[in-house]
């Protein structure tokens, strides 16, 4: 399993991290460190939202689960944007 860093911008603060933790476990991985960076204004509106809650998570996932995680994050209506990179 490899370590990944996931940064998300979410509409609401409640329930987002819990859903990602549950998703990571169902994909055979785990969530390590969770950092909430607070609510910040956006440079431009995304889905009519002028601000978003920023989160940073360290995940351990098998390689085959990464694509599935990206698909699930893309269809989640509460997540405005996400970026998944391999952690060092």
PDB file of N, CA, C and O in Angstrom:
ATOM      1  N   UNK A   1       0.842  -1.182   0.000  1.00  0.00           N
ATOM      2  CA  UNK A   1       0.000   0.000   0.000  1.00  0.00           C
ATOM      3  C   UNK A   1       0.882   1.239   0.000  1.00  0.00           C
ATOM      4  O   UNK A   1       1.949   1.269   0.613  1.00  0.00           O
ATOM      5  N   UNK A   2       0.413   2.243  -0.694  1.00  0.00           N
ATOM      6  CA  UNK A   2       1.140   3.500  -0.796  1.00  0.00           C
ATOM      7  C   UNK A   2       0.409   4.594  -0.027  1.00  0.00           C
ATOM      8  O   UNK A   2      -0.786   4.498   0.253  1.00  0.00           O
ATOM      9  N   UNK A   3       1.163   5.632   0.301  1.00  0.00           N
ATOM     10  CA  UNK A   3       0.583   6.779   0.991  1.00  0.00           C
ATOM     11  C   UNK A   3       0.221   7.848  -0.033  1.00  0.00           C
ATOM     12  O   UNK A   3       0.970   8.119  -0.972  1.00  0.00           O
ATOM     13  N   UNK A   4      -0.947   8.445   0.177  1.00  0.00           N
ATOM     14  CA  UNK A   4      -1.438   9.506  -0.691  1.00  0.00           C
ATOM     15  C   UNK A   4      -1.883  10.681   0.161  1.00  0.00           C
ATOM     16  O   UNK A   4      -2.310  10.515   1.303  1.00  0.00           O
ATOM     17  N   UNK A   5      -1.776  11.865  -0.411  1.00  0.00           N
ATOM     18  CA  UNK A   5      -2.249  13.077   0.239  1.00  0.00           C
ATOM     19  C   UNK A   5      -3.473  13.560  -0.531  1.00  0.00           C
ATOM     20  O   UNK A   5      -3.414  13.776  -1.741  1.00  0.00           O
ATOM     21  N   UNK A   6      -4.578  13.727   0.182  1.00  0.00           N
ATOM     22  CA  UNK A   6      -5.834  14.155  -0.422  1.00  0.00           C
ATOM     23  C   UNK A   6      -6.204  15.522   0.130  1.00  0.00           C
ATOM     24  O   UNK A   6      -6.334  15.694   1.343  1.00  0.00           O
ATOM     25  N   UNK A   7      -6.374  16.485  -0.750  1.00  0.00           N
ATOM     26  CA  UNK A   7      -6.837  17.815  -0.368  1.00  0.00           C
ATOM     27  C   UNK A   7      -8.209  18.005  -0.983  1.00  0.00           C
ATOM     28  O   UNK A   7      -8.401  17.789  -2.180  1.00  0.00           O
ATOM     29  N   UNK A   8      -9.172  18.415  -0.148  1.00  0.00           N
ATOM     30  CA  UNK A   8     -10.530  18.605  -0.655  1.00  0.00           C
ATOM     31  C   UNK A   8     -11.066  19.967  -0.249  1.00  0.00           C
ATOM     32  O   UNK A   8     -10.696  20.517   0.788  1.00  0.00           O
ATOM     33  N   UNK A   9     -11.940  20.496  -1.084  1.00  0.00           N
ATOM     34  CA  UNK A   9     -12.708  21.695  -0.806  1.00  0.00           C
ATOM     35  C   UNK A   9     -14.154  21.245  -0.736  1.00  0.00           C
ATOM     36  O   UNK A   9     -14.690  20.707  -1.705  1.00  0.00           O
ATOM     37  N   UNK A  10     -14.790  21.462   0.412  1.00  0.00           N
ATOM     38  CA  UNK A  10     -16.146  20.962   0.621  1.00  0.00           C
ATOM     39  C   UNK A  10     -17.103  22.104   0.942  1.00  0.00           C
ATOM     40  O   UNK A  10     -16.711  23.119   1.518  1.00  0.00           O
ATOM     41  N   UNK A  11     -18.362  21.920   0.560  1.00  0.00           N
ATOM     42  CA  UNK A  11     -19.393  22.915   0.867  1.00  0.00           C
ATOM     43  C   UNK A  11     -19.660  22.969   2.366  1.00  0.00           C
ATOM     44  O   UNK A  11     -19.730  24.049   2.953  1.00  0.00           O
ATOM     45  N   UNK A  12     -19.808  21.809   2.976  1.00  0.00           N
ATOM     46  CA  UNK A  12     -20.140  21.729   4.397  1.00  0.00           C
ATOM     47  C   UNK A  12     -19.021  21.033   5.161  1.00  0.00           C
ATOM     48  O   UNK A  12     -18.257  20.250   4.596  1.00  0.00           O
ATOM     49  N   UNK A  13     -18.938  21.323   6.427  1.00  0.00           N
ATOM     50  CA  UNK A  13     -17.896  20.741   7.271  1.00  0.00           C
ATOM     51  C   UNK A  13     -18.307  19.365   7.803  1.00  0.00           C
ATOM     52  O   UNK A  13     -17.469  18.478   7.962  1.00  0.00           O
ATOM     53  N   UNK A  14     -19.575  19.201   8.069  1.00  0.00           N
ATOM     54  CA  UNK A  14     -20.076  17.998   8.721  1.00  0.00           C
ATOM     55  C   UNK A  14     -20.158  16.815   7.762  1.00  0.00           C
ATOM     56  O   UNK A  14     -20.675  16.937   6.652  1.00  0.00           O
ATOM     57  N   UNK A  15     -19.650  15.687   8.199  1.00  0.00           N
ATOM     58  CA  UNK A  15     -19.834  14.431   7.496  1.00  0.00           C
ATOM     59  C   UNK A  15     -18.877  14.127   6.356  1.00  0.00           C
ATOM     60  O   UNK A  15     -18.807  12.979   5.916  1.00  0.00           O
ATOM     61  N   UNK A  16     -18.147  15.097   5.867  1.00  0.00           N
ATOM     62  CA  UNK A  16     -17.286  14.868   4.704  1.00  0.00           C
ATOM     63  C   UNK A  16     -16.135  13.927   5.054  1.00  0.00           C
ATOM     64  O   UNK A  16     -15.889  12.950   4.347  1.00  0.00           O
ATOM     65  N   UNK A  17     -15.441  14.224   6.134  1.00  0.00           N
ATOM     66  CA  UNK A  17     -14.287  13.409   6.530  1.00  0.00           C
ATOM     67  C   UNK A  17     -14.733  11.995   6.890  1.00  0.00           C
ATOM     68  O   UNK A  17     -14.051  11.024   6.561  1.00  0.00           O
ATOM     69  N   UNK A  18     -15.866  11.878   7.560  1.00  0.00           N
ATOM     70  CA  UNK A  18     -16.370  10.556   7.941  1.00  0.00           C
ATOM     71  C   UNK A  18     -16.685   9.717   6.704  1.00  0.00           C
ATOM     72  O   UNK A  18     -16.411   8.517   6.683  1.00  0.00           O
ATOM     73  N   UNK A  19     -17.260  10.342   5.673  1.00  0.00           N
ATOM     74  CA  UNK A  19     -17.563   9.607   4.439  1.00  0.00           C
ATOM     75  C   UNK A  19     -16.284   9.147   3.747  1.00  0.00           C
ATOM     76  O   UNK A  19     -16.234   8.044   3.202  1.00  0.00           O
ATOM     77  N   UNK A  20     -15.258   9.980   3.765  1.00  0.00           N
ATOM     78  CA  UNK A  20     -13.993   9.601   3.133  1.00  0.00           C
ATOM     79  C   UNK A  20     -13.321   8.478   3.916  1.00  0.00           C
ATOM     80  O   UNK A  20     -12.756   7.561   3.319  1.00  0.00           O
ATOM     81  N   UNK A  21     -13.378   8.540   5.253  1.00  0.00           N
ATOM     82  CA  UNK A  21     -12.816   7.458   6.074  1.00  0.00           C
ATOM     83  C   UNK A  21     -13.519   6.140   5.769  1.00  0.00           C
ATOM     84  O   UNK A  21     -12.869   5.107   5.610  1.00  0.00           O
ATOM     85  N   UNK A  22     -14.839   6.178   5.688  1.00  0.00           N
ATOM     86  CA  UNK A  22     -15.616   4.970   5.400  1.00  0.00           C
ATOM     87  C   UNK A  22     -15.283   4.430   4.004  1.00  0.00           C
ATOM     88  O   UNK A  22     -15.143   3.222   3.816  1.00  0.00           O
ATOM     89  N   UNK A  23     -15.161   5.330   3.039  1.00  0.00           N
ATOM     90  CA  UNK A  23     -14.827   4.935   1.670  1.00  0.00           C
ATOM     91  C   UNK A  23     -13.442   4.307   1.603  1.00  0.00           C
ATOM     92  O   UNK A  23     -13.254   3.295   0.929  1.00  0.00           O
ATOM     93  N   UNK A  24     -12.470   4.896   2.295  1.00  0.00           N
ATOM     94  CA  UNK A  24     -11.105   4.351   2.299  1.00  0.00           C
ATOM     95  C   UNK A  24     -11.089   2.946   2.894  1.00  0.00           C
ATOM     96  O   UNK A  24     -10.389   2.068   2.390  1.00  0.00           O
ATOM     97  N   UNK A  25     -11.852   2.729   3.956  1.00  0.00           N
ATOM     98  CA  UNK A  25     -11.897   1.404   4.580  1.00  0.00           C
ATOM     99  C   UNK A  25     -12.541   0.377   3.661  1.00  0.00           C
ATOM    100  O   UNK A  25     -12.084  -0.764   3.597  1.00  0.00           O
ATOM    101  N   UNK A  26     -13.601   0.765   2.946  1.00  0.00           N
ATOM    102  CA  UNK A  26     -14.241  -0.186   2.035  1.00  0.00           C
ATOM    103  C   UNK A  26     -13.340  -0.518   0.848  1.00  0.00           C
ATOM    104  O   UNK A  26     -13.474  -1.584   0.247  1.00  0.00           O
ATOM    105  N   UNK A  27     -12.423   0.389   0.508  1.00  0.00           N
ATOM    106  CA  UNK A  27     -11.486   0.143  -0.590  1.00  0.00           C
ATOM    107  C   UNK A  27     -10.224  -0.572  -0.124  1.00  0.00           C
ATOM    108  O   UNK A  27      -9.314  -0.804  -0.920  1.00  0.00           O
ATOM    109  N   UNK A  28     -10.162  -0.923   1.156  1.00  0.00           N
ATOM    110  CA  UNK A  28      -9.018  -1.673   1.668  1.00  0.00           C
ATOM    111  C   UNK A  28      -7.884  -0.815   2.182  1.00  0.00           C
ATOM    112  O   UNK A  28      -6.760  -1.298   2.325  1.00  0.00           O
ATOM    113  N   UNK A  29      -8.155   0.448   2.461  1.00  0.00           N
ATOM    114  CA  UNK A  29      -7.118   1.354   2.943  1.00  0.00           C
ATOM    115  C   UNK A  29      -7.447   1.915   4.312  1.00  0.00           C
ATOM    116  O   UNK A  29      -8.330   1.421   5.012  1.00  0.00           O
ATOM    117  N   UNK A  30      -6.714   2.962   4.679  1.00  0.00           N
ATOM    118  CA  UNK A  30      -6.942   3.608   5.968  1.00  0.00           C
ATOM    119  C   UNK A  30      -6.602   5.091   5.863  1.00  0.00           C
ATOM    120  O   UNK A  30      -5.904   5.528   4.948  1.00  0.00           O
ATOM    121  N   UNK A  31      -7.117   5.850   6.829  1.00  0.00           N
ATOM    122  CA  UNK A  31      -6.849   7.285   6.898  1.00  0.00           C
ATOM    123  C   UNK A  31      -5.901   7.527   8.054  1.00  0.00           C
ATOM    124  O   UNK A  31      -6.141   7.064   9.170  1.00  0.00           O
ATOM    125  N   UNK A  32      -4.827   8.251   7.791  1.00  0.00           N
ATOM    126  CA  UNK A  32      -3.866   8.589   8.830  1.00  0.00           C
ATOM    127  C   UNK A  32      -4.189   9.948   9.421  1.00  0.00           C
ATOM    128  O   UNK A  32      -5.151  10.093  10.176  1.00  0.00           O
ATOM    129  N   UNK A  33      -3.397  10.926   9.083  1.00  0.00           N
ATOM    130  CA  UNK A  33      -3.541  12.275   9.614  1.00  0.00           C
ATOM    131  C   UNK A  33      -4.656  13.033   8.896  1.00  0.00           C
ATOM    132  O   UNK A  33      -4.791  12.956   7.675  1.00  0.00           O
ATOM    133  N   UNK A  34      -5.454  13.766   9.677  1.00  0.00           N
ATOM    134  CA  UNK A  34      -6.521  14.606   9.138  1.00  0.00           C
ATOM    135  C   UNK A  34      -6.273  16.031   9.613  1.00  0.00           C
ATOM    136  O   UNK A  34      -6.158  16.279  10.814  1.00  0.00           O
ATOM    137  N   UNK A  35      -6.194  16.958   8.682  1.00  0.00           N
ATOM    138  CA  UNK A  35      -5.993  18.368   9.023  1.00  0.00           C
ATOM    139  C   UNK A  35      -7.126  19.186   8.426  1.00  0.00           C
ATOM    140  O   UNK A  35      -7.412  19.093   7.232  1.00  0.00           O
ATOM    141  N   UNK A  36      -7.767  19.988   9.268  1.00  0.00           N
ATOM    142  CA  UNK A  36      -8.782  20.908   8.775  1.00  0.00           C
ATOM    143  C   UNK A  36      -8.149  22.287   8.693  1.00  0.00           C
ATOM    144  O   UNK A  36      -7.632  22.804   9.684  1.00  0.00           O
ATOM    145  N   UNK A  37      -8.191  22.872   7.520  1.00  0.00           N
ATOM    146  CA  UNK A  37      -7.550  24.170   7.309  1.00  0.00           C
ATOM    147  C   UNK A  37      -8.536  25.325   7.415  1.00  0.00           C
ATOM    148  O   UNK A  37      -8.165  26.481   7.210  1.00  0.00           O
ATOM    149  N   UNK A  38      -9.783  25.019   7.733  1.00  0.00           N
ATOM    150  CA  UNK A  38     -10.772  26.061   7.962  1.00  0.00           C
ATOM    151  C   UNK A  38     -11.568  26.435   6.729  1.00  0.00           C
ATOM    152  O   UNK A  38     -11.398  25.877   5.645  1.00  0.00           O
ATOM    153  N   UNK A  39     -12.446  27.408   6.943  1.00  0.00           N
ATOM    154  CA  UNK A  39     -13.293  27.910   5.863  1.00  0.00           C
ATOM    155  C   UNK A  39     -12.605  29.127   5.262  1.00  0.00           C
ATOM    156  O   UNK A  39     -12.246  30.065   5.973  1.00  0.00           O
ATOM    157  N   UNK A  40     -12.426  29.099   3.944  1.00  0.00           N
ATOM    158  CA  UNK A  40     -11.712  30.177   3.259  1.00  0.00           C
ATOM    159  C   UNK A  40     -12.506  30.622   2.035  1.00  0.00           C
ATOM    160  O   UNK A  40     -13.223  29.827   1.428  1.00  0.00           O
ATOM    161  N   UNK A  41     -12.373  31.894   1.678  1.00  0.00           N
ATOM    162  CA  UNK A  41     -13.046  32.357   0.455  1.00  0.00           C
ATOM    163  C   UNK A  41     -12.354  31.799  -0.785  1.00  0.00           C
ATOM    164  O   UNK A  41     -11.141  31.590  -0.798  1.00  0.00           O
ATOM    165  N   UNK A  42     -13.137  31.567  -1.811  1.00  0.00           N
ATOM    166  CA  UNK A  42     -12.603  31.061  -3.076  1.00  0.00           C
ATOM    167  C   UNK A  42     -12.284  32.224  -4.012  1.00  0.00           C
ATOM    168  O   UNK A  42     -12.899  33.286  -3.914  1.00  0.00           O
ATOM    169  N   UNK A  43     -11.345  32.034  -4.898  1.00  0.00           N
ATOM    170  CA  UNK A  43     -10.976  33.073  -5.860  1.00  0.00           C
ATOM    171  C   UNK A  43     -12.123  33.347  -6.831  1.00  0.00           C
ATOM    172  O   UNK A  43     -12.289  34.470  -7.307  1.00  0.00           O
ATOM    173  N   UNK A  44     -12.903  32.320  -7.117  1.00  0.00           N
ATOM    174  CA  UNK A  44     -14.074  32.459  -7.977  1.00  0.00           C
ATOM    175  C   UNK A  44     -15.111  31.441  -7.503  1.00  0.00           C
ATOM    176  O   UNK A  44     -14.740  30.411  -6.940  1.00  0.00           O
ATOM    177  N   UNK A  45     -16.398  31.706  -7.718  1.00  0.00           N
ATOM    178  CA  UNK A  45     -17.430  30.773  -7.255  1.00  0.00           C
ATOM    179  C   UNK A  45     -17.348  29.418  -7.960  1.00  0.00           C
ATOM    180  O   UNK A  45     -17.104  29.334  -9.163  1.00  0.00           O
ATOM    181  N   UNK A  46     -17.556  28.370  -7.178  1.00  0.00           N
ATOM    182  CA  UNK A  46     -17.637  27.008  -7.702  1.00  0.00           C
ATOM    183  C   UNK A  46     -19.004  26.474  -7.297  1.00  0.00           C
ATOM    184  O   UNK A  46     -19.309  26.404  -6.106  1.00  0.00           O
ATOM    185  N   UNK A  47     -19.817  26.102  -8.249  1.00  0.00           N
ATOM    186  CA  UNK A  47     -21.192  25.639  -7.985  1.00  0.00           C
ATOM    187  C   UNK A  47     -21.950  26.620  -7.092  1.00  0.00           C
ATOM    188  O   UNK A  47     -22.640  26.210  -6.159  1.00  0.00           O
ATOM    189  N   UNK A  48     -21.823  27.896  -7.378  1.00  0.00           N
ATOM    190  CA  UNK A  48     -22.490  28.991  -6.664  1.00  0.00           C
ATOM    191  C   UNK A  48     -22.019  29.149  -5.219  1.00  0.00           C
ATOM    192  O   UNK A  48     -22.691  29.810  -4.428  1.00  0.00           O
ATOM    193  N   UNK A  49     -20.888  28.561  -4.861  1.00  0.00           N
ATOM    194  CA  UNK A  49     -20.330  28.699  -3.510  1.00  0.00           C
ATOM    195  C   UNK A  49     -19.170  29.688  -3.558  1.00  0.00           C
ATOM    196  O   UNK A  49     -18.266  29.562  -4.384  1.00  0.00           O
ATOM    197  N   UNK A  50     -19.205  30.677  -2.660  1.00  0.00           N
ATOM    198  CA  UNK A  50     -18.155  31.679  -2.606  1.00  0.00           C
ATOM    199  C   UNK A  50     -17.031  31.331  -1.657  1.00  0.00           C
ATOM    200  O   UNK A  50     -15.954  31.926  -1.712  1.00  0.00           O
ATOM    201  N   UNK A  51     -17.283  30.354  -0.776  1.00  0.00           N
ATOM    202  CA  UNK A  51     -16.245  29.898   0.147  1.00  0.00           C
ATOM    203  C   UNK A  51     -16.384  28.395   0.357  1.00  0.00           C
ATOM    204  O   UNK A  51     -17.404  27.797   0.014  1.00  0.00           O
ATOM    205  N   UNK A  52     -15.336  27.792   0.930  1.00  0.00           N
ATOM    206  CA  UNK A  52     -15.334  26.336   1.107  1.00  0.00           C
ATOM    207  C   UNK A  52     -14.505  25.961   2.323  1.00  0.00           C
ATOM    208  O   UNK A  52     -13.638  26.716   2.762  1.00  0.00           O
ATOM    209  N   UNK A  53     -14.787  24.785   2.857  1.00  0.00           N
ATOM    210  CA  UNK A  53     -14.002  24.208   3.950  1.00  0.00           C
ATOM    211  C   UNK A  53     -12.876  23.392   3.324  1.00  0.00           C
ATOM    212  O   UNK A  53     -13.116  22.544   2.463  1.00  0.00           O
ATOM    213  N   UNK A  54     -11.654  23.653   3.760  1.00  0.00           N
ATOM    214  CA  UNK A  54     -10.476  22.976   3.218  1.00  0.00           C
ATOM    215  C   UNK A  54     -10.039  21.873   4.180  1.00  0.00           C
ATOM    216  O   UNK A  54      -9.946  22.098   5.387  1.00  0.00           O
ATOM    217  N   UNK A  55      -9.773  20.685   3.646  1.00  0.00           N
ATOM    218  CA  UNK A  55      -9.300  19.548   4.431  1.00  0.00           C
ATOM    219  C   UNK A  55      -8.098  18.928   3.738  1.00  0.00           C
ATOM    220  O   UNK A  55      -7.989  18.944   2.512  1.00  0.00           O
ATOM    221  N   UNK A  56      -7.193  18.379   4.549  1.00  0.00           N
ATOM    222  CA  UNK A  56      -6.025  17.671   4.032  1.00  0.00           C
ATOM    223  C   UNK A  56      -5.948  16.338   4.775  1.00  0.00           C
ATOM    224  O   UNK A  56      -5.916  16.323   6.005  1.00  0.00           O
ATOM    225  N   UNK A  57      -5.918  15.230   4.054  1.00  0.00           N
ATOM    226  CA  UNK A  57      -5.891  13.903   4.652  1.00  0.00           C
ATOM    227  C   UNK A  57      -4.729  13.103   4.086  1.00  0.00           C
ATOM    228  O   UNK A  57      -4.393  13.227   2.909  1.00  0.00           O
ATOM    229  N   UNK A  58      -4.122  12.285   4.929  1.00  0.00           N
ATOM    230  CA  UNK A  58      -3.104  11.337   4.497  1.00  0.00           C
ATOM    231  C   UNK A  58      -3.774   9.962   4.480  1.00  0.00           C
ATOM    232  O   UNK A  58      -4.284   9.499   5.500  1.00  0.00           O
ATOM    233  N   UNK A  59      -3.768   9.320   3.320  1.00  0.00           N
ATOM    234  CA  UNK A  59      -4.423   8.023   3.139  1.00  0.00           C
ATOM    235  C   UNK A  59      -3.396   6.964   2.783  1.00  0.00           C
ATOM    236  O   UNK A  59      -2.381   7.254   2.150  1.00  0.00           O
ATOM    237  N   UNK A  60      -3.668   5.738   3.195  1.00  0.00           N
ATOM    238  CA  UNK A  60      -2.912   4.574   2.721  1.00  0.00           C
ATOM    239  C   UNK A  60      -3.887   3.728   1.933  1.00  0.00           C
ATOM    240  O   UNK A  60      -4.887   3.246   2.465  1.00  0.00           O
ATOM    241  N   UNK A  61      -3.585   3.552   0.656  1.00  0.00           N
ATOM    242  CA  UNK A  61      -4.490   2.822  -0.232  1.00  0.00           C
ATOM    243  C   UNK A  61      -3.721   1.868  -1.128  1.00  0.00           C
ATOM    244  O   UNK A  61      -2.578   2.144  -1.493  1.00  0.00           O
ATOM    245  N   UNK A  62      -4.338   0.742  -1.488  1.00  0.00           N
ATOM    246  CA  UNK A  62      -3.743  -0.091  -2.535  1.00  0.00           C
ATOM    247  C   UNK A  62      -3.873   0.632  -3.874  1.00  0.00           C
ATOM    248  O   UNK A  62      -4.797   1.421  -4.071  1.00  0.00           O
ATOM    249  N   UNK A  63      -2.963   0.368  -4.775  1.00  0.00           N
ATOM    250  CA  UNK A  63      -2.937   1.062  -6.059  1.00  0.00           C
ATOM    251  C   UNK A  63      -4.220   0.962  -6.859  1.00  0.00           C
ATOM    252  O   UNK A  63      -4.618   1.922  -7.518  1.00  0.00           O
ATOM    253  N   UNK A  64      -4.874  -0.192  -6.807  1.00  0.00           N
ATOM    254  CA  UNK A  64      -6.095  -0.385  -7.589  1.00  0.00           C
ATOM    255  C   UNK A  64      -7.271   0.427  -7.052  1.00  0.00           C
ATOM    256  O   UNK A  64      -8.256   0.623  -7.763  1.00  0.00           O
ATOM    257  N   UNK A  65      -7.185   0.902  -5.812  1.00  0.00           N
ATOM    258  CA  UNK A  65      -8.287   1.638  -5.197  1.00  0.00           C
ATOM    259  C   UNK A  65      -8.268   3.129  -5.522  1.00  0.00           C
ATOM    260  O   UNK A  65      -9.260   3.820  -5.295  1.00  0.00           O
ATOM    261  N   UNK A  66      -7.165   3.627  -6.044  1.00  0.00           N
ATOM    262  CA  UNK A  66      -7.024   5.063  -6.287  1.00  0.00           C
ATOM    263  C   UNK A  66      -8.036   5.557  -7.319  1.00  0.00           C
ATOM    264  O   UNK A  66      -8.682   6.583  -7.106  1.00  0.00           O
ATOM    265  N   UNK A  67      -8.177   4.857  -8.404  1.00  0.00           N
ATOM    266  CA  UNK A  67      -9.114   5.262  -9.449  1.00  0.00           C
ATOM    267  C   UNK A  67     -10.552   5.244  -8.934  1.00  0.00           C
ATOM    268  O   UNK A  67     -11.335   6.144  -9.235  1.00  0.00           O
ATOM    269  N   UNK A  68     -10.892   4.227  -8.165  1.00  0.00           N
ATOM    270  CA  UNK A  68     -12.241   4.133  -7.600  1.00  0.00           C
ATOM    271  C   UNK A  68     -12.501   5.287  -6.630  1.00  0.00           C
ATOM    272  O   UNK A  68     -13.594   5.852  -6.622  1.00  0.00           O
ATOM    273  N   UNK A  69     -11.509   5.638  -5.817  1.00  0.00           N
ATOM    274  CA  UNK A  69     -11.651   6.764  -4.890  1.00  0.00           C
ATOM    275  C   UNK A  69     -11.887   8.061  -5.659  1.00  0.00           C
ATOM    276  O   UNK A  69     -12.755   8.852  -5.289  1.00  0.00           O
ATOM    277  N   UNK A  70     -11.134   8.280  -6.706  1.00  0.00           N
ATOM    278  CA  UNK A  70     -11.298   9.493  -7.515  1.00  0.00           C
ATOM    279  C   UNK A  70     -12.694   9.571  -8.123  1.00  0.00           C
ATOM    280  O   UNK A  70     -13.292  10.645  -8.169  1.00  0.00           O
ATOM    281  N   UNK A  71     -13.211   8.446  -8.586  1.00  0.00           N
ATOM    282  CA  UNK A  71     -14.556   8.417  -9.164  1.00  0.00           C
ATOM    283  C   UNK A  71     -15.609   8.784  -8.123  1.00  0.00           C
ATOM    284  O   UNK A  71     -16.524   9.559  -8.400  1.00  0.00           O
ATOM    285  N   UNK A  72     -15.471   8.222  -6.928  1.00  0.00           N
ATOM    286  CA  UNK A  72     -16.441   8.492  -5.861  1.00  0.00           C
ATOM    287  C   UNK A  72     -16.390   9.953  -5.424  1.00  0.00           C
ATOM    288  O   UNK A  72     -17.431  10.555  -5.160  1.00  0.00           O
ATOM    289  N   UNK A  73     -15.189  10.527  -5.345  1.00  0.00           N
ATOM    290  CA  UNK A  73     -15.055  11.926  -4.952  1.00  0.00           C
ATOM    291  C   UNK A  73     -15.639  12.855  -6.018  1.00  0.00           C
ATOM    292  O   UNK A  73     -16.204  13.900  -5.692  1.00  0.00           O
ATOM    293  N   UNK A  74     -15.502  12.479  -7.276  1.00  0.00           N
ATOM    294  CA  UNK A  74     -15.991  13.321  -8.369  1.00  0.00           C
ATOM    295  C   UNK A  74     -17.514  13.437  -8.378  1.00  0.00           C
ATOM    296  O   UNK A  74     -18.046  14.463  -8.802  1.00  0.00           O
ATOM    297  N   UNK A  75     -18.218  12.416  -7.923  1.00  0.00           N
ATOM    298  CA  UNK A  75     -19.684  12.452  -7.952  1.00  0.00           C
ATOM    299  C   UNK A  75     -20.300  12.921  -6.633  1.00  0.00           C
ATOM    300  O   UNK A  75     -21.516  13.093  -6.553  1.00  0.00           O
ATOM    301  N   UNK A  76     -19.493  13.127  -5.613  1.00  0.00           N
ATOM    302  CA  UNK A  76     -19.991  13.605  -4.322  1.00  0.00           C
ATOM    303  C   UNK A  76     -20.369  15.081  -4.453  1.00  0.00           C
ATOM    304  O   UNK A  76     -19.520  15.911  -4.778  1.00  0.00           O
ATOM    305  N   UNK A  77     -21.629  15.409  -4.205  1.00  0.00           N
ATOM    306  CA  UNK A  77     -22.133  16.772  -4.380  1.00  0.00           C
ATOM    307  C   UNK A  77     -21.584  17.749  -3.337  1.00  0.00           C
ATOM    308  O   UNK A  77     -21.558  18.954  -3.587  1.00  0.00           O
ATOM    309  N   UNK A  78     -21.150  17.264  -2.189  1.00  0.00           N
ATOM    310  CA  UNK A  78     -20.624  18.136  -1.136  1.00  0.00           C
ATOM    311  C   UNK A  78     -19.172  18.536  -1.377  1.00  0.00           C
ATOM    312  O   UNK A  78     -18.704  19.524  -0.811  1.00  0.00           O
ATOM    313  N   UNK A  79     -18.458  17.786  -2.204  1.00  0.00           N
ATOM    314  CA  UNK A  79     -17.051  18.076  -2.479  1.00  0.00           C
ATOM    315  C   UNK A  79     -16.968  18.907  -3.755  1.00  0.00           C
ATOM    316  O   UNK A  79     -17.348  18.457  -4.836  1.00  0.00           O
ATOM    317  N   UNK A  80     -16.461  20.133  -3.605  1.00  0.00           N
ATOM    318  CA  UNK A  80     -16.354  21.036  -4.749  1.00  0.00           C
ATOM    319  C   UNK A  80     -15.160  20.686  -5.629  1.00  0.00           C
ATOM    320  O   UNK A  80     -15.282  20.631  -6.853  1.00  0.00           O
ATOM    321  N   UNK A  81     -14.010  20.450  -5.010  1.00  0.00           N
ATOM    322  CA  UNK A  81     -12.783  20.093  -5.723  1.00  0.00           C
ATOM    323  C   UNK A  81     -11.985  19.115  -4.868  1.00  0.00           C
ATOM    324  O   UNK A  81     -12.106  19.101  -3.643  1.00  0.00           O
ATOM    325  N   UNK A  82     -11.167  18.298  -5.529  1.00  0.00           N
ATOM    326  CA  UNK A  82     -10.268  17.400  -4.805  1.00  0.00           C
ATOM    327  C   UNK A  82      -8.973  17.245  -5.593  1.00  0.00           C
ATOM    328  O   UNK A  82      -8.942  17.395  -6.814  1.00  0.00           O
ATOM    329  N   UNK A  83      -7.907  16.942  -4.860  1.00  0.00           N
ATOM    330  CA  UNK A  83      -6.608  16.687  -5.489  1.00  0.00           C
ATOM    331  C   UNK A  83      -5.946  15.558  -4.709  1.00  0.00           C
ATOM    332  O   UNK A  83      -5.759  15.661  -3.497  1.00  0.00           O
ATOM    333  N   UNK A  84      -5.596  14.493  -5.397  1.00  0.00           N
ATOM    334  CA  UNK A  84      -4.962  13.331  -4.790  1.00  0.00           C
ATOM    335  C   UNK A  84      -3.567  13.187  -5.375  1.00  0.00           C
ATOM    336  O   UNK A  84      -3.405  13.036  -6.586  1.00  0.00           O
ATOM    337  N   UNK A  85      -2.558  13.234  -4.506  1.00  0.00           N
ATOM    338  CA  UNK A  85      -1.169  13.088  -4.940  1.00  0.00           C
ATOM    339  C   UNK A  85      -0.490  12.033  -4.087  1.00  0.00           C
ATOM    340  O   UNK A  85      -0.929  11.743  -2.974  1.00  0.00           O
ATOM    341  N   UNK A  86       0.571  11.467  -4.609  1.00  0.00           N
ATOM    342  CA  UNK A  86       1.335  10.480  -3.851  1.00  0.00           C
ATOM    343  C   UNK A  86       2.188  11.213  -2.821  1.00  0.00           C
ATOM    344  O   UNK A  86       2.918  12.142  -3.166  1.00  0.00           O
ATOM    345  N   UNK A  87       2.099  10.797  -1.559  1.00  0.00           N
ATOM    346  CA  UNK A  87       2.857  11.435  -0.477  1.00  0.00           C
ATOM    347  C   UNK A  87       4.267  10.879  -0.437  1.00  0.00           C
ATOM    348  O   UNK A  87       4.511   9.740  -0.835  1.00  0.00           O
ATOM    349  N   UNK A  88       5.182  11.685   0.042  1.00  0.00           N
ATOM    350  CA  UNK A  88       6.582  11.257   0.154  1.00  0.00           C
ATOM    351  C   UNK A  88       6.883  10.778   1.547  1.00  0.00           C
ATOM    352  O   UNK A  88       8.011  10.378   1.831  1.00  0.00           O
TER     353      UNK A  88
END
